[in-house]
Amino acid sequence: MHGISQIKLFTDLTDEDIDNMIDVNLKSVFSVTQEVVKSMIKNQEGDIINISSVWGITGGSCEVHYSATKAGIIGMSKALAKELATSNIRVNVIAPGVIDTDMNNELTKEEMKVLENEIPLKRIGKAEEIANTAYMLTENKYITGQVITVDGGWMN
């Protein structure tokens, strides 16, 4: 599954923009989770790791609909963690900052350099760092309902 983003002023958003963002970034997470939870409950174990964004925590200017979907993932995951804990199913969220992925292809090299300079670690994150965080969450059986920010210190 792969999310989408769009930079657009709030006043310029159309119903189509909003519906598409919600369908791709939030409703899809609900749908996939509903399917996998059935067998997890039956087996009385599992790990669900949803991917949000730092914008789901802080909000991003000109990305209101994106930020709202990412905040929705956080709210869904925290509530589901409580609901599924009795079935030994852990639900957590990773909220990446700027990561070197196709989603950032719209940004120029200059814009990426500005972002790098804003990040305390002075670099863009790597996809493998998100994967390593997900692995850590599957290994620790006492973490549930948490949002782990992986952003090089950007939002601190």
Contacts in CASP RR format, 6 or more apart in sequence:
PFRMAT RR
TARGET T0000
AUTHOR 0000-0000-0000
METHOD contacts of the structure
MODEL  1
MHGISQIKLFTDLTDEDIDNMIDVNLKSVFSVTQEVVKSMIKNQEGDIIN
ISSVWGITGGSCEVHYSATKAGIIGMSKALAKELATSNIRVNVIAPGVID
TDMNNELTKEEMKVLENEIPLKRIGKAEEIANTAYMLTENKYITGQVITV
DGGWMN
1 28 0 8 1.000
1 29 0 8 1.000
1 32 0 8 1.000
3 24 0 8 1.000
3 25 0 8 1.000
3 28 0 8 1.000
3 103 0 8 1.000
4 20 0 8 1.000
4 21 0 8 1.000
4 24 0 8 1.000
4 25 0 8 1.000
4 66 0 8 1.000
4 103 0 8 1.000
5 63 0 8 1.000
5 66 0 8 1.000
5 103 0 8 1.000
6 17 0 8 1.000
6 21 0 8 1.000
6 63 0 8 1.000
6 65 0 8 1.000
6 66 0 8 1.000
7 62 0 8 1.000
7 63 0 8 1.000
7 106 0 8 1.000
8 17 0 8 1.000
8 62 0 8 1.000
8 63 0 8 1.000
8 65 0 8 1.000
9 62 0 8 1.000
10 62 0 8 1.000
10 64 0 8 1.000
13 64 0 8 1.000
13 65 0 8 1.000
17 65 0 8 1.000
18 65 0 8 1.000
21 65 0 8 1.000
21 66 0 8 1.000
21 68 0 8 1.000
21 69 0 8 1.000
22 65 0 8 1.000
22 68 0 8 1.000
22 69 0 8 1.000
25 66 0 8 1.000
25 69 0 8 1.000
25 70 0 8 1.000
25 73 0 8 1.000
26 69 0 8 1.000
26 72 0 8 1.000
26 73 0 8 1.000
26 76 0 8 1.000
29 50 0 8 1.000
29 73 0 8 1.000
29 76 0 8 1.000
30 76 0 8 1.000
33 48 0 8 1.000
33 50 0 8 1.000
33 76 0 8 1.000
33 80 0 8 1.000
36 48 0 8 1.000
37 48 0 8 1.000
37 84 0 8 1.000
37 89 0 8 1.000
40 46 0 8 1.000
40 48 0 8 1.000
40 84 0 8 1.000
40 87 0 8 1.000
40 89 0 8 1.000
41 84 0 8 1.000
41 87 0 8 1.000
41 89 0 8 1.000
44 87 0 8 1.000
44 88 0 8 1.000
45 87 0 8 1.000
45 88 0 8 1.000
45 89 0 8 1.000
46 88 0 8 1.000
46 89 0 8 1.000
46 90 0 8 1.000
47 89 0 8 1.000
47 90 0 8 1.000
47 91 0 8 1.000
47 92 0 8 1.000
47 137 0 8 1.000
47 138 0 8 1.000
48 77 0 8 1.000
48 80 0 8 1.000
48 84 0 8 1.000
48 89 0 8 1.000
48 90 0 8 1.000
48 91 0 8 1.000
48 92 0 8 1.000
49 91 0 8 1.000
49 92 0 8 1.000
49 93 0 8 1.000
49 94 0 8 1.000
49 134 0 8 1.000
49 137 0 8 1.000
49 138 0 8 1.000
50 73 0 8 1.000
50 76 0 8 1.000
50 77 0 8 1.000
50 91 0 8 1.000
50 92 0 8 1.000
50 93 0 8 1.000
50 94 0 8 1.000
51 73 0 8 1.000
51 93 0 8 1.000
51 94 0 8 1.000
51 95 0 8 1.000
51 96 0 8 1.000
51 130 0 8 1.000
52 70 0 8 1.000
52 71 0 8 1.000
52 72 0 8 1.000
52 73 0 8 1.000
52 74 0 8 1.000
52 77 0 8 1.000
52 93 0 8 1.000
52 94 0 8 1.000
52 95 0 8 1.000
52 147 0 8 1.000
53 66 0 8 1.000
53 67 0 8 1.000
53 70 0 8 1.000
53 95 0 8 1.000
53 96 0 8 1.000
53 97 0 8 1.000
54 95 0 8 1.000
54 96 0 8 1.000
54 97 0 8 1.000
54 149 0 8 1.000
54 151 0 8 1.000
54 154 0 8 1.000
54 155 0 8 1.000
55 63 0 8 1.000
55 66 0 8 1.000
55 67 0 8 1.000
55 70 0 8 1.000
56 67 0 8 1.000
56 68 0 8 1.000
56 70 0 8 1.000
56 71 0 8 1.000
56 72 0 8 1.000
56 73 0 8 1.000
56 74 0 8 1.000
56 95 0 8 1.000
57 71 0 8 1.000
57 74 0 8 1.000
57 95 0 8 1.000
57 147 0 8 1.000
57 149 0 8 1.000
57 155 0 8 1.000
58 155 0 8 1.000
59 67 0 8 1.000
59 71 0 8 1.000
60 66 0 8 1.000
60 67 0 8 1.000
70 95 0 8 1.000
73 93 0 8 1.000
74 93 0 8 1.000
74 95 0 8 1.000
74 147 0 8 1.000
77 91 0 8 1.000
77 92 0 8 1.000
77 93 0 8 1.000
77 145 0 8 1.000
77 147 0 8 1.000
78 91 0 8 1.000
78 93 0 8 1.000
78 145 0 8 1.000
78 147 0 8 1.000
80 91 0 8 1.000
81 90 0 8 1.000
81 91 0 8 1.000
81 92 0 8 1.000
81 144 0 8 1.000
81 145 0 8 1.000
82 145 0 8 1.000
84 90 0 8 1.000
84 91 0 8 1.000
85 144 0 8 1.000
90 137 0 8 1.000
90 141 0 8 1.000
90 143 0 8 1.000
90 144 0 8 1.000
90 145 0 8 1.000
91 144 0 8 1.000
91 145 0 8 1.000
92 137 0 8 1.000
92 143 0 8 1.000
92 144 0 8 1.000
92 145 0 8 1.000
92 146 0 8 1.000
92 147 0 8 1.000
92 148 0 8 1.000
93 145 0 8 1.000
93 146 0 8 1.000
93 147 0 8 1.000
93 148 0 8 1.000
94 130 0 8 1.000
94 133 0 8 1.000
94 134 0 8 1.000
94 137 0 8 1.000
94 147 0 8 1.000
94 148 0 8 1.000
94 150 0 8 1.000
95 147 0 8 1.000
95 148 0 8 1.000
95 149 0 8 1.000
95 150 0 8 1.000
95 151 0 8 1.000
96 125 0 8 1.000
96 130 0 8 1.000
96 149 0 8 1.000
96 150 0 8 1.000
96 151 0 8 1.000
97 125 0 8 1.000
97 149 0 8 1.000
97 150 0 8 1.000
97 151 0 8 1.000
97 152 0 8 1.000
97 154 0 8 1.000
97 155 0 8 1.000
98 104 0 8 1.000
98 112 0 8 1.000
98 115 0 8 1.000
98 119 0 8 1.000
98 124 0 8 1.000
98 125 0 8 1.000
98 151 0 8 1.000
98 154 0 8 1.000
99 124 0 8 1.000
99 125 0 8 1.000
99 126 0 8 1.000
99 127 0 8 1.000
99 129 0 8 1.000
99 130 0 8 1.000
99 150 0 8 1.000
100 124 0 8 1.000
100 125 0 8 1.000
100 126 0 8 1.000
100 127 0 8 1.000
101 127 0 8 1.000
104 112 0 8 1.000
104 124 0 8 1.000
107 115 0 8 1.000
112 124 0 8 1.000
115 124 0 8 1.000
116 122 0 8 1.000
116 123 0 8 1.000
116 124 0 8 1.000
118 154 0 8 1.000
119 151 0 8 1.000
119 152 0 8 1.000
119 153 0 8 1.000
119 154 0 8 1.000
120 152 0 8 1.000
120 153 0 8 1.000
120 154 0 8 1.000
120 156 0 8 1.000
121 152 0 8 1.000
121 153 0 8 1.000
123 152 0 8 1.000
125 150 0 8 1.000
125 152 0 8 1.000
129 150 0 8 1.000
130 150 0 8 1.000
133 148 0 8 1.000
133 150 0 8 1.000
137 143 0 8 1.000
137 148 0 8 1.000
149 155 0 8 1.000
END
